Amino acid sequence: AFLDSIPYLYTDIFEMPIINIIFSNINFGLIGFSVILYELSKYEFPKKSTKNKNISGFLQYFKKNSSKN
């Protein structure tokens, strides 16, 4: 009786929406990536944007390098 129920276990595994599982993992990866970027930007940008508070630290970095040339 147990051997007859084994094929039904396999059909339950292979009938799962595999595409939905892949896309949900991609969404969780993007959420984690954006959280890491947000946590890093909290520590990076206030240090560089103390002089000009209207300009972000990323643009200030390019302004400093362009003023040297």
Contacts in CASP RR format, 6 or more apart in sequence:
PFRMAT RR
TARGET T0000
AUTHOR 0000-0000-0000
METHOD contacts of the structure
MODEL  1
AFLDSIPYLYTDIFEMPIINIIFSNINFGLIGFSVILYELSKYEFPKKST
KNKNISGFLQYFKKNSSKN
44 57 0 8 1.000
45 56 0 8 1.000
45 57 0 8 1.000
45 58 0 8 1.000
48 56 0 8 1.000
48 57 0 8 1.000
48 58 0 8 1.000
48 60 0 8 1.000
48 61 0 8 1.000
49 55 0 8 1.000
49 56 0 8 1.000
49 57 0 8 1.000
49 60 0 8 1.000
51 60 0 8 1.000
52 60 0 8 1.000
55 63 0 8 1.000
END
